[in-house]
């Protein structure tokens, strides 16, 4: 997720640059003024409360504003991120936004400050007043607004400079040059982001072979619980013996074992572009665990893919696999195969439904040759990388 705050004095060109950013990066535009007007027009509870305060000549409280922003963020899970225009406006609001971002398991990537001299701002706004006919675009009002902006905003900028995420841009340059500089800043930010894929599909859908091939092709780290658990068995550890007993009875390995192995894998994988998770999460509880693990490492899920294969084809594939050295413990009989497929249906399908409410789950046809399926999956991966640029 890409979250940006765009700052600049009146006349700096925030509106022009905001329009560009929203379209290019599929961001949801958040302006407290616009949100308040929308809430009041919709006569929501918060909107009516804000309207009564404004009608009495008061200022809408931070408590109301942060609730509106939180609702806006949670109501738009399909966005790649959010663009905050002129918020936070005060030092206190900076703390409020940071707390809200933490609550929503995300963070502000950067604050871009468009710097324009007072005289340049005055010149631009006076010219705008000539064409717009706005009565507030006269020099006395303009200079008062600029002083107010400077007094209130300086502490906010320092707040983010102290955190190392405030970037200054020369706003007096041409629109094209400012846009190019902002694009460069965002490209640098996106390069820091990990591209994480969760690969779903019933046993026999080809998740393992496709996941390994995708990881190799796109320089991602392949994270599969199966191989990690198998290594424990191979090493003859106590954990490995517990895993063997669970496999033979057709049960899933408990989270207490899996989580430790995944966290160890994430911590040891330095310098990778991202991860492909195969076989995890398998349960609703595990989905929350994965979200928390990625958050701990400053990341989140980028793409969720489900490989779709008809049930009879799955049974045929697993039966065929049972005759090879790739045989899994649950491949050894038709009864065990069916039990494993049923277990996926009851435990993992709800996870996919849960993710569908917060992310787009991209379904890919798993029928055809390996290369045909790989081509479909690659198109999804490449589209995901493009959205990060």
ABEGO torsion letter per residue (X at the ends): XBBBBBBEBBGAGAAAAAAAAAAAAGBBBBBAAAAAAAAAAAGBAAAAAAAAAAAAGBBBBAAAAAAAAAAAAAABAABAEBBBBGOBABAAAAAAAAAAAAAAGBBBABBBBBBBBAAAAAAAAAAAAAAAGBAABBAAAAAAAAAAAAAAAAAAAAAAAAAGABBBBBAABBAAAAAAAAAAAAAAAAAABBBBBBBBEBBGAGAAAAAAAAAAAAGBBBBBAAAAAAAAAAAGBAAAAAAAAAAAAGBBBBAAAAAAAAAAAAAABBGBAEBBBBGOBABAAAAAAAAAAAAAAGBBBABBBBBBBBAAAAAAAAAAAAABAABBAAAABAAAAAAAAAAAAAAAAAAAAAAAAABBBBBBBABEBAAAAAAAAAAAAAAAAAAAX
